[in-house]
Amino acid sequence: MLKIAYKIAQLRKQRHVTQGELAKKIGTTQQTISRLEDSENVKITVHTLARLAMALKAKLSIDLVPQE
């Protein structure tokens, strides 16, 4: 989950949005956004990812990759 946590933080910063502002946009707390951006502690639902994508004006893409 390191990659998604990093992407959330980077996109938020590119959009010049604080954790608090993003939290308000998706109806959660700043502490939750901080936790979502922490690669050690990421538990995130598709629903939350969709809300984040909308708030950050981003496209959500989910991919299944076959195991080799």
C-alpha positions in Angstrom: 0.0 0.0 0.0 3.0 2.2 0.0 2.3 3.3 -3.5 -1.3 4.5 -2.9 -0.4 6.3 0.3 2.4 8.2 -1.6 0.1 9.0 -4.5 -2.6 10.4 -2.2 -0.1 12.7 -0.5 1.6 13.8 -3.8 -1.6 14.6 -5.5 -3.0 16.5 -2.5 0.2 18.6 -2.5 0.1 19.2 -6.2 -3.4 20.5 -5.8 -2.3 22.8 -3.0 -4.8 21.2 -0.6 -4.1 20.7 3.1 -5.0 17.5 4.9 -7.7 19.4 6.7 -9.2 20.8 3.5 -9.2 17.3 1.9 -10.8 15.8 5.0 -13.7 18.3 4.8 -14.2 17.6 1.1 -14.7 13.9 1.7 -16.4 14.2 5.1 -13.7 12.8 7.4 -11.0 14.1 9.8 -7.5 15.4 9.2 -6.3 12.5 11.3 -7.9 10.0 8.8 -6.2 11.7 5.9 -2.9 11.6 7.7 -3.4 7.9 8.3 -4.3 7.3 4.6 -1.0 9.0 3.6 1.0 6.8 6.0 2.4 3.8 4.2 2.7 1.8 7.4 -1.0 2.2 8.3 -3.0 2.2 5.1 -6.4 0.4 5.2 -8.5 2.0 2.5 -11.8 1.0 0.8 -12.6 1.5 -2.9 -15.4 3.8 -1.7 -12.9 6.0 0.1 -10.5 6.0 -2.9 -13.4 7.1 -5.1 -14.2 10.0 -2.8 -10.5 11.0 -2.7 -10.4 10.9 -6.5 -13.4 13.1 -6.8 -12.1 15.6 -4.3 -8.7 15.8 -5.9 -10.1 15.8 -9.4 -8.3 12.6 -10.3 -9.1 9.5 -12.2 -9.4 6.3 -10.2 -8.0 3.3 -12.0 -8.0 -0.2 -10.4 -6.0 -2.9 -12.1 -5.8 -6.7 -11.7 -2.4 -8.1 -12.7 -2.0 -11.8 -13.3 0.4 -13.7 -11.1 3.4 -15.2 -12.8 
